[in-house]
Amino acid sequence: MKKTVVTLILVLGLVFFAKAQSSINDYKYVVVPHFYEFIKGKDAYRLNTITRFLLRKKGLNAFMQEEIKEKDYKSNNCLALKANVLSINSMLKTKLKVVLKNCDGDIIFESKIGESKVKEYNIAYKEALNKAFESFDVINYHYTPNKDIISRADDDTSKAEVTAAKVEVEKLKAELKELKEEKDKAVIVRKKEEVSEHPSLEAVRNDSETESYLKAKSITNGYELINNNTNKIEYIIQKTGMKDVYTIKDQKGIIYKKGKDWIREYVDGNKTVKEILDIRF
């Protein structure tokens, strides 16, 4: 009877760890916070730093929150698991366990409870944490890209970019309003020739033998504007949710359509600058 019970426990344990292994392999990173709820202070007793160290020792790509600079994580934080250490109430022992959650808050892995009988917290916490990490020994971690997780980048990035774009547009509107109230004169900039009060783009095309314009190449949530002569990306523009209005990535201002013309408008010091661009979609 005892043999049967032991066998059943082992089987259930293997099933649990196999499931955890399969799930953990779907995630590329693990992010460790600077604070744990059960203890006061940033990186108290260096438990957060030790957590990162032990995760890396077990083969996982672990970072403290501000350390992670990878571009794919910036555009899709669902690639990472969030680590946490929980304290289990006990009168005579220090008990800790490690929990890894995904971006939806679902528990992907939960370690066994690590224990320590030592009274000094500085030693007890570290001993209990090390014992909790023994659960990771049966997990042969190897990152395997998961299509469902990777595909979330487009949705999450688009929402973030649209929100940022709207903020940029509102900021620009406020700046323009302030300039008008101060009665600053707008300066209209046109490369190579003067602009009449209401010109059309067709009237001011470059008449030189080598015509210069911007080719619009569609990308996620916007376009790359490429110089037709140099093939250099001059601007990356992003949708704002408003028709024919775009923000410019990593540059000031917006690009919008007025009549037949595409105009880049931005604030430079105390002046509003407008440039008419030849954009071809």
Secondary structure, DSSP 8 states (H G I E B T S, - for coil): -HHHHHHHHHHHHHHHHHHHHHHHTT-SEEEE-S--TTS-STTGGGHHHHHHHHHHHTT--EEETTT---HHHHH-GGGEEEEEEEEE--SSSEEEEEEEE-TTS-EEEE---EEE--S-HHHHHHHHHHHHGGGGGG--------HHHHTHHHHHHHHHHHHHHHHHHHHHHHHHHHHHHTT---EEE-SSS---SS--GGGG---SSS---EEEEEETTEEEEEETTT--EEEEEEE-SSTTEEEETTSSSEEEEETTEEEEEEEETTEEEEEEE-EE-
